Amino acid sequence: MTVRDRFFLMTALLGSIAPGTAMASGPVCDAVWHDTARNRDVPVRIRMPDGGAKAPLILFSHGLGGSLDGGTLWAQAWADAGFVVIHLQHPGSDRSVLQSGGGGGGKVRMLWRMRSGDIGGALRAAMTPEQLDARVADVKFVLDQIPARQNEGQCSLARIDTAHIGMSGHSFGAHTTQALAGQNFARTTAATAEPRISASIAFSPSPPSMGSDVQATAKMTRPFFTITGTEDTTPVASGVSAADRERPFRAMPPGDKYLLVLKGATHADFSGNGGGFRRAIPDEHLRTTVIDTSIAFWRWTLMGDHAAKKALDDPKLLEARLTPGDRLERK
């Protein structure tokens, strides 16, 4: 059974999609948008759902050392389910940091850095408050561009429903997502919630590095879904344990907040990128659980689908598919 078949089985059981309804993804368009104010190029990849109707938008921000390939597994499923998805690539904290240091060499230099053990140092050096501010500004720039651009290649940006926008990201992309949702990070200017974003999903989020968790997350009042695993650690952030990934959820103001913890899931499992530095694509249980729950969250928050919210809130509908050691919490 394909991902799309499983999704339609779930939604048919919920009654949120009429029998015989067909959904599929449309064109995928890559571009580089130039921010004149910052003299900065921002690569984007746009995934369109099939058809010509208006559709909600989901933005995706990759982790440290990532690229437009970040989030591919999730974004393909979201586009199949009727959402426009725009991946952002963030210069200064993208894959370019793995090729820095002079001497050229491209992939050869990147492989050398990996063999020499220098990759962790390169990534940590790019995880700065300034880079987080730049990432937040990238997202705001892309949001500003959408009303001004009718088309990008075969992708019709005029189809985007700008009243219903979601934000997602993995690792440092989760930092970006949290900042845009209103979480305060030390030494950044990115603590103000972006009003154009209605809901957020953070894969492998991080807690505040100092101060009170409750104070840092006090402004996070909109729907927020945290997705993590019991093995969700990385040497790049050696001080952050798998349990720490749950801290933002615990501290956020109650109301429309969800936490999915998958037993045995690692940090890399949530990147959504089957290539690059991933060891392999996540197993089927992780893929289908993340896809089903995230689509239900997006359908509720961005499409007003009350049956999808029932699926998140009723243990008999979604929690029954979790394996021993998995948890789906809400508050």
C-alpha positions in Angstrom: 0.0 0.0 0.0 1.4 3.4 -1.0 1.7 6.4 1.3 -1.2 8.0 -0.6 -3.3 4.9 -0.3 -2.7 4.8 3.4 -3.6 8.5 3.7 -6.9 8.0 1.9 -7.7 5.0 3.9 -7.3 7.0 7.1 -9.2 10.0 5.8 -12.0 7.8 4.4 -12.4 6.3 7.8 -12.6 9.8 9.3 -15.1 10.9 6.6 -13.0 14.0 5.7 -12.5 13.1 2.0 -15.3 11.9 -0.2 -15.0 8.5 -1.8 -13.4 8.6 -5.2 -11.6 11.9 -4.5 -8.1 11.9 -6.2 -5.2 13.9 -5.1 -1.7 14.1 -6.4 1.2 16.5 -6.5 1.8 18.8 -9.4 5.0 20.5 -10.8 8.2 21.0 -8.8 10.0 24.3 -9.5 13.5 25.4 -8.3 14.5 29.1 -8.2 16.7 31.6 -6.5 15.0 34.7 -5.2 17.2 37.7 -4.5 16.6 39.8 -1.4 17.8 43.2 -2.5 17.6 44.7 1.0 20.1 42.2 2.3 21.9 41.5 -0.9 21.2 37.8 -0.3 20.2 35.0 -2.6 17.6 32.5 -1.2 17.2 29.3 -3.1 13.6 27.8 -3.0 12.0 24.7 -4.2 8.2 24.9 -4.8 6.0 21.8 -4.7 2.5 22.2 -6.1 -0.5 20.0 -5.5 -2.4 18.8 -8.5 -5.2 20.9 -10.0 -5.8 24.6 -10.2 -7.6 25.4 -6.9 -6.3 27.6 -4.1 -4.2 25.7 -1.5 -2.6 26.4 1.9 1.1 26.9 2.0 3.7 25.0 4.2 7.3 26.4 4.4 10.2 24.0 5.2 13.6 24.9 6.7 16.4 22.4 6.5 18.9 21.6 9.3 22.6 22.6 9.6 24.5 21.7 6.5 21.3 20.9 4.6 19.8 22.0 1.3 16.6 22.1 -0.7 16.5 18.3 -0.4 15.7 18.7 3.4 12.2 17.6 4.2 11.6 15.9 0.8 9.9 12.8 2.3 7.4 14.9 4.3 6.9 17.6 1.6 6.1 15.1 -1.1 3.3 13.6 1.1 2.0 17.1 2.0 1.9 18.1 -1.6 0.0 14.9 -2.5 -2.5 15.8 0.3 -3.3 19.2 -1.3 -0.7 21.6 0.1 1.8 23.9 -1.6 5.2 23.4 0.0 8.2 25.7 -0.4 11.6 24.5 0.8 14.1 27.2 1.7 17.8 26.9 1.6 19.7 29.2 4.0 23.1 30.5 2.9 25.6 30.4 5.7 24.1 27.4 7.5 23.5 25.2 4.5 25.7 22.6 2.8 28.2 25.4 1.8 29.6 25.3 5.4 30.8 21.7 4.7 32.8 23.0 1.7 34.3 26.0 3.2 37.9 26.5 4.1 39.3 27.3 0.6 41.0 25.2 -2.0 37.8 24.4 -3.9 37.1 20.7 -4.4 33.3 20.7 -3.9 32.2 17.1 -3.0 35.8 16.0 -2.7 36.5 18.6 0.0 33.2 17.7 1.7 34.2 14.0 1.9 37.7 15.0 3.2 36.1 17.0 6.0 33.9 14.0 6.9 36.8 11.6 7.0 38.9 14.0 9.0 36.2 14.5 11.6 35.9 18.2 10.9 32.3 18.1 9.9 31.0 18.6 13.5 33.2 21.7 14.0 32.0 23.2 10.7 28.4 22.7 11.6 28.7 24.0 15.2 30.5 27.1 13.8 27.5 27.9 11.7 24.9 27.4 14.5 25.0 31.0 15.7 22.4 33.6 16.8 23.3 35.6 13.6 22.5 32.6 11.4 19.2 32.1 13.2 18.3 35.7 12.6 19.3 35.3 8.9 17.1 32.2 8.6 14.1 34.0 10.1 14.6 36.9 7.7 14.8 34.4 4.8 11.3 33.1 5.8 9.9 36.6 6.1 11.4 37.5 2.7 9.8 34.5 1.0 6.5 35.3 2.6 6.8 38.9 1.2 7.6 37.6 -2.3 4.6 35.3 -2.7 2.0 38.1 -3.3 4.4 39.8 -5.7 5.0 36.8 -7.9 2.3 35.2 -10.0 4.4 32.3 -11.3 7.7 30.5 -10.9 8.3 28.3 -13.9 5.3 25.9 -14.1 4.3 26.7 -10.5 1.4 29.1 -10.1 2.0 31.1 -6.9 -1.3 32.7 -7.4 -2.9 29.5 -6.2 -1.4 29.9 -2.7 -3.9 30.7 0.0 -1.9 33.3 2.0 -4.5 33.3 4.8 -3.5 29.7 5.7 0.3 29.3 6.1 2.2 26.6 8.1 5.9 26.5 9.0 8.1 23.4 9.6 11.7 22.5 9.9 14.2 20.0 11.2 17.0 20.6 13.8 18.3 24.2 13.1 15.2 24.4 10.9 13.2 23.5 14.0 15.0 26.4 15.7 13.8 28.6 12.8 10.3 27.3 13.2 10.3 27.9 16.9 11.6 31.4 16.6 8.9 32.3 14.0 6.3 30.8 16.4 7.5 33.1 19.1 10.1 31.2 21.1 12.8 33.4 22.5 16.4 32.4 21.8 19.4 34.1 23.6 21.2 36.8 21.6 18.8 36.8 18.7 16.3 39.4 17.4 14.0 36.6 16.2 11.6 36.3 19.2 8.5 37.9 17.7 5.9 35.5 16.4 5.3 35.9 12.6 1.6 36.7 12.3 1.3 35.2 8.8 2.0 31.7 10.1 -1.0 29.9 11.5 0.5 26.7 12.7 3.9 24.9 13.0 5.5 21.5 13.1 9.1 21.2 14.5 11.1 18.1 13.9 13.8 17.7 16.6 13.3 21.0 18.4 15.7 22.4 20.9 15.0 24.0 24.4 16.2 27.4 25.4 20.0 27.5 26.1 19.5 29.6 29.2 16.8 31.0 31.4 13.3 29.7 32.0 11.6 27.4 29.5 8.2 28.9 30.3 9.3 32.4 29.8 11.1 31.5 26.5 7.9 29.9 25.1 5.3 32.2 26.6 4.4 33.7 23.2 3.9 30.4 21.5 0.1 30.5 21.5 -0.8 29.1 18.1 -1.1 25.4 17.2 2.3 23.7 17.4 3.3 20.0 16.8 6.6 18.7 18.2 8.0 15.5 16.6 11.0 13.7 18.1 12.3 10.3 19.1 13.8 8.5 22.0 17.3 8.5 20.3 17.0 12.1 19.0 20.5 13.3 19.7 23.4 14.7 17.6 27.1 15.4 18.3 26.6 18.9 16.9 24.4 19.7 19.9 26.0 17.4 22.4 24.4 19.1 25.4 20.9 18.4 24.1 19.5 15.0 25.1 16.5 13.3 23.6 14.4 14.2 26.6 15.4 17.9 26.1 13.6 17.8 22.8 10.3 17.6 24.7 11.0 20.6 26.9 9.5 23.3 24.6 6.2 21.3 24.4 6.1 20.9 28.2 6.7 24.7 28.7 4.4 26.1 25.9 1.1 27.6 26.9 -1.6 24.9 26.8 -4.0 24.7 23.9 -3.6 23.1 20.5 -0.1 21.7 21.3 0.9 18.1 20.3 3.9 15.9 21.0 4.8 12.8 19.0 7.7 10.7 20.4 8.7 7.6 18.4 10.7 4.9 20.1 14.2 4.4 18.7 13.9 7.3 16.2 17.1 9.2 15.7 17.9 12.8 14.8 18.6 11.9 11.2 15.4 10.0 10.8 13.5 13.3 10.9 15.5 15.2 8.3 13.1 14.0 5.6 16.1 13.6 3.3 16.8 10.1 2.0 20.1 11.2 0.5 23.0 13.4 1.5 24.4 12.4 5.0 21.4 10.2 5.9 22.3 6.6 6.5 19.0 5.4 5.1 15.4 6.4 4.7 13.4 6.0 7.9 11.5 2.7 8.4 7.9 2.3 7.3 6.4 2.7 10.7 8.2 6.1 11.3 7.4 7.3 7.8 3.7 6.5 7.9 3.2 7.7 11.5 4.9 11.0 10.8 3.0 11.5 7.5 -0.4 10.5 8.8 -0.2 12.7 12.0 1.4 15.7 10.3 -1.2 15.6 7.5 -4.0 15.4 10.1 -2.5 18.4 11.9 -2.1 20.5 8.7 -5.6 19.5 7.5 -7.1 20.7 10.8 -5.0 23.9 11.2 -4.8 25.0 7.6 -8.0 23.6 6.1 -10.4 23.6 9.0 -10.9 19.9 8.8 -12.6 19.0 12.1 -12.4 15.2 11.4 -8.6 15.5 11.2 -8.5 17.2 14.6 -10.7 14.4 15.9 -8.0 12.0 14.6 -5.4 13.8 16.6 -7.5 14.0 19.8 -9.1 10.5 19.8 -6.7 7.7 20.9 -8.8 5.1 19.1 -8.2 6.7 15.7 -4.4 7.5 15.6 -2.8 6.4 18.9 -3.9 2.8 18.1 -1.4 2.7 15.2 1.5 3.6 17.6 3.8 0.8 18.6 4.9 0.1 22.2 7.2 2.9 23.4 5.7 5.5 21.1 3.7 8.4 22.6 1.3 11.0 21.2 0.5 13.7 23.8 -1.7 16.8 23.7 -2.4 19.7 25.9 
